[in-house]
Amino acid sequence: MKVLIVFDSSTGNTEKMAHAVEEGVRKAGVDPVLKHVDEASVDEVPQYQGLVLGSPVYYGLPSGKIKKFVDESVKYHGKLDGMVGGAFASAGGTHTGAETTIIAINEMLLVHGMVIQGSSAGSHYGAASVGSPNDASIEACRKLGERVGRLVKKLSK
Ligand SMILES: Cc1cc2nc3c(=O)[nH]c(=O)nc-3n(C[C@H](O)[C@H](O)[C@H](O)COP(=O)(O)O)c2cc1C
């Protein structure tokens, strides 16, 4: 069982978050594969049981590269149904678009029929950070990865 983590990052903040998501997936006993969106191909997505997308907040939304990655995945539309999805985002400020970005990613993954688990214990929609992720944001990313990994295991039974 393996989870693909695809992130965009220009100044390294989302990348730090992606590494913490990776740790969490591994902690759940599932293999994480981490790729910058420039290195990732949609053609590999169907081999995974989970897909977590991470983006900097650009004008309240995911970066164009993350959107393009999802748009290109249309060739697998219908084939990703039931896969586990998740999202994380890095913003420049507080209340300036992290949640709208996470929700936009979740919306796209839902159109693929993916299963997204919310959280009742904070970070309800996914993991967010302001600038370089602090300890709490890193922990939220680890938890996100772990929960995605655990759900992958549950659904693969
Ligand atoms: C084109 C552009 C648009 C941005 N728009 C927003 C925004 O709407 N809200 C916000 O909080 N930060 C915004 N930012 C700041 C980035 O989201 C923030 O610096 C983020 O941490 C960068 O992540 P990275 O280090 O992974 O590239 C913007 C940055 C750029 C370059």
The ligand as a Gaussian input file, in Angstrom:
#p B3LYP/6-31G(d) Opt

LIG

0 1
 C        1.459000      34.680000      -6.542000
 C        1.330000      34.573000      -5.064000
 C        0.085000      34.708000      -4.484000
 C       -0.064000      34.590000      -3.121000
 N       -1.305000      34.714000      -2.585000
 C       -1.470000      34.555000      -1.244000
 C       -2.773000      34.639000      -0.664000
 O       -3.776000      34.846000      -1.304000
 N       -2.869000      34.458000       0.688000
 C       -1.768000      34.222000       1.472000
 O       -1.918000      34.053000       2.681000
 N       -0.532000      34.113000       0.936000
 C       -0.358000      34.265000      -0.399000
 N        0.902000      34.161000      -0.936000
 C        2.027000      33.802000      -0.057000
 C        2.319000      32.292000      -0.085000
 O        1.150000      31.512000      -0.013000
 C        3.212000      31.921000       1.117000
 O        4.397000      32.683000       1.088000
 C        3.541000      30.431000       1.155000
 O        4.058000      30.111000       2.427000
 C        4.552000      30.051000       0.082000
 O        4.744000      28.658000       0.131000
 P        6.071000      27.987000      -0.450000
 O        7.215000      28.424000       0.451000
 O        5.831000      26.515000      -0.328000
 O        6.252000      28.445000      -1.844000
 C        1.078000      34.320000      -2.305000
 C        2.332000      34.187000      -2.900000
 C        2.466000      34.308000      -4.264000
 C        3.836000      34.158000      -4.881000

